[in-house]
Amino acid sequence: MTTASETDSGLAVFGEFAPDGQTAYDNAISRFRERNIVLPTFAQLRDPSTIPSPIVDALATVEKDAPDARNLFRVHWYNEHADAPGDNFPGFVDVPTHIELPSEMTGVDARIVLAFGNRFPMIRAHKVLAAYSCLVARLVTGRFDPTQNRAIWPSTGNYARGGIAISKIMDVRGVAILPEGMSRERFEWLERWTTNPDEDVIKTFGTESNVKEIYDACNELSLDPTNVILNQFSEFSNHVGHYAVTGPSLEAVFKHVTANTGGNLAAYVSASGSAGTLGAGDYLKDNHGSKIVAVEALECPTLLYNGFGDHNIQGIGDKHVPLIHNVTNTDLVVGVSDDSTNRLDIMFNTPAGKRVLTERGLDPVLVDMLVDFGYSSICNTLAAITTAKVMNLGADDVVMSVATDGSDLYNSDRERIMSTHYAGGFDERDANEVYENHMVGLPTEYLEMGEIERNRVFNLGYFTWVEQQGIDIPDFEVRRSQEWWAGLRGLADKWDTMIDSFNDATGASHG
């Protein structure tokens, strides 16, 4: 049986040091010593109270979104909210910032709670954690030489930005690959952060649904051995990072919101994307028995119907099943329409929409917090409501999810959609109609995942990973076993030991 310690072939989960990795490792040590870069451990990102006080003190002078290596110690869920002008030097909070949506908004008795991803540094989205997980696992095992290798970051948006941010602050040449149809704000950010945008930002054909075109570009780049492809859809360090960091962070939120009331962590909901964030669901299921709910766009219902299509819920996966999706541990699939996410985004970010939400009984403070919901955050919310209805959950049940990023990444898209559907302006009549049709009406679909459906979806991945990308069938098949996934769980601890050794070797300052 393939195990989590196998390294340079097959699933390449990097549990051990690379047999030929000493030169790359030594070069990385030298580079990080010169640049005084200290790497945080996964344990520190899981519980920032364990970060050495000199680093925490130093962060008080470091802007959260600056390309400063000390911001690696902000790559976690515990950052303060700091969006006020001039207030971009946040400290840490005791509990990850989150929002609990009232039943007046959701229409269900179950408690729906989302942690805010836009508190993460540099890109204001939690995908920077996935990028760090993927690169640090290679660095400390001798599989990435920052003096020789380019880091290639394929994505449909935030992961590519996270990869470029991590690359820049580690003094690594990074290249982002993403579809040309993604939001203008993503490309504007990449132009500011890349060394040479004309070479370091590769725009592939299509939009959110065109993932294969990204893989084709990666395959072409991989012909140059100095390019290292950090494919979030197949890098198991993405899954492990979210299992080790995001899962316990969401657990901390759950314990906080139920401290005085008690409650049951009934389900965890996450749009599929690369399936990395779904790894947090594996943690919550292991420790709380919660159900795992994967979400996709109804306009591209791959998991629901083996379907295809295009949509605008930027950041979630399409027309394939990610290699790192633990499909046989998934309990429910929910499809959400991008028409809902588009229109609710307008409602949450316009004066008329906010007035209607307040008139319907929502606290104005909570209404103002909805600006922190981007498209996939709204998508997760609608899927969480559907989950509560399908599972017939009550007031003692909690559904956990994440608000991946904020609405500021979609201002240009909102303008485009407004001009198409509300050219005369978005008024209260429009807002009430959107609320009735897309919150109360909730046009979603779902599929409960029994053994047959789990195996159907699992088998669907064959066409991407075996036929197109050349994964060996035994390596593909072994992922069907929960025993194999359990073998991944200890990797974060192994990497932490290696990170400590790496930091000791660089002698970099903690201050």
Secondary structure, 3 states (H helix, E strand, C coil): CCCCCCCCCCCCCCCCCCCCCHHHHHHHHHHHHHHCCCCCCHHHHHCHHHCCHHHHHHHCCCCCCCCCHHHHHHCCCCECCCCCCCCCCCCECCCCCEEEECHHHHCCCCEEEEEEHHHCCCCCECHHHHHHHHHHHHHCCCCCCCCCCEEEEECCCHHHHHHHHHHHHCCCEEEEEEECCCCHHHHHHHHHHCCCHHHHEEEECCCCCCHHHHHHHHHHHCCCCCEEECCCCCCHHHHHHHHHHHHHHHHHHHHHHCCCCCCEEEEEEEECCCCCCCHHHHHHHHHHCCEEEEEEECCCCHHHHCCCCCCCCCCCCCCCCCCCCCHHHCCEEEEECHHHHHHHHHHHCCHHHHHHHHHCCCCHHHHHHHHHCCHHHHHHHHHHHHHHHHCCCCCCEEEEEEECECHHHHHHHHHHHHHHHCCCCCCHHHHHHHHHHHHHCCCEEEEECCHHHHHHHHHHCHHHHHHHCCCCHHHHHHHHCHHHHHCCCCHHHHHHHHHHHHHHHHCCCCC
